Amino acid sequence: MTVTVNGLDALKKLAGSDLGSSDWIEITQERIDTFADATGDHQWIHVDPARAAAGPFGAPIAHGYLTLSLFIPLFTALLDVQGVTTKVNYGLNKVRFPAPVPVGSRIRLVGRLAEVEDVPGGVQITVDGTIEIEGGSKPAAVLQSLSRFYA
């Protein structure tokens, strides 16, 4: 369920709030191959199903940065900030990839709006995010993301 706020003052009131979890999305071989083509990272563990089946994970796995890149669409399903002119991805403080994401897995984001602080012309938010693997004992990614919203 998406949390919708209108304006920076409403966003500030959400500081410290849990944002819930996004819907699950499937990690397909097609998505992995498309990411490999876009980045030039064609390591066999991602793009060669036959060889990856005999590898350490028993199947192809998503690139860690593919999993990380899905943070934005997963996050926008959690928080919709209206009444601002610009939304900017400002960076990351921390990222870890505790578990691989095998092809065919489903992932989702669980998010918490850890902090909202003023910056010139707007606010910067810090989001603590965990990208879970359906049925997994460890998350695919744990991260702290920074975004800026301008009035």
N, C-alpha and C positions, 0 to 999 in steps of 0.2 A: 504494500500500500504506500502510495506516494504522500509525503508530507509536503504541503504547499504553503509557502509564506509569501507575503507581499511586502517588499521593501526591506531595507537593511535593519531597521529597528526590530521588526518581527523576527528576522534572522538572528539577531543578537539574543533574543529571548530564548532561543533554542539551544544555546550553549550548554553543553553537558548532557544533552538528550540522546537517547538511543533512537536511531532512525529505522530500526527494524531490518528486514531482509528483502532482497529483490526476488524476483521470480528466478527459477532455474533456467539456464541456457545450456544447450548441448555443445560439446566440443567435438566437431566432426573432423574427419581426415581432410575434407575439402577446405575447412577453415584453416587448419594447420598448413596445408599446402599453399594456400593463398598468402598466408603470413610469411612463409618461407620465400615465396616469390617476391613479395614486397620488400623483404629485408636482406635477401641474398643468403640467408642461413638455411642451407639444405642439408644439415647434418642428418645422417641416416636414422638416428634415434627418433627423428620427427617425421621424416618423409618416405622411409623405406619400410612398409609394413612387414614384409617377409623377414628382413634382417632384424627389425626391431622386435619381432615376435620371439626371436632367439636371444635377444639382449636382456639386460638386467631388469627390465620392467615388464617383459612379456608382451608388449604392444607398443606402438608408437605413442609418444607423449607430446603434449603441447609445449611449445617454447615457453620458458618462464616469462619472457617479455610479451608473448601473446596473452597469457593469463593477466599480466599487469595491464596491458592495453585495454582489456575489457572492463577495467575499473570504471572508466567514464560512463559508458552506456549503462552499466549496472548501477552506478551511483545516481545518475539522472532519474532512474526509476524510484529512488528513495527520497530525493529532495528536489523540489521544483521551486526555485526562487524567482518570483515575478517582481515587476516594478523596479528593475535595475536595467542599466543600459548595456553593460558588458560583463561577461563571465569569463574568467581566465584561469587556466590550469597553471599554477605557480611553481609546482614541483613536488618533491617527495623528501621527507626526512629519513624514513626508514623503509626498507623492503626486505622481506625474507621469503623464500620459497621452500617451506618445510616438506611438502610432498609433491610428487609428480602428478600430472593430470593426464591419465591415459585417454586415448581416443575413445569416443563414445560416452565419456563421463559427462555429468552435468554439474555446473558450478553456479554459485550465487554469492552475492555480497551481503554481509552483515556489517552495518555501519553505525558509528557513534560520532556525533558532532562534538568533538572534544573541546574545541576552543573557537571563539570568535573575537578577533581583535581589530581595532581601528587601524587603517592605513590611509594615507592621503587620498581623499576622494571616494573611499569605500571601506570595505572590511576584508580581512583575510580569515578564512576558516581552516581549521585543522580537523581532518577526519581520520579517525582510527577505523581501519577497514580490515575485515577478514574475509577472504574468498574461500568459501567452503566447497568441498567436493561431496556430492551426495553419497552418503554411506561411508565416507572416509573417516578415519580416526584422527587424521591431521589435516590442517588446512592447506590449500594450494598456495596461498599467499597471505602474508600479514604485512600491513603497510600503514604508513601515516602520510596522508596526502594534504597538500596545501592548494587552496583555490582562492581567487580574489573576485569580489563582486563590487562593481562600481555603480554609483547612483547616476 
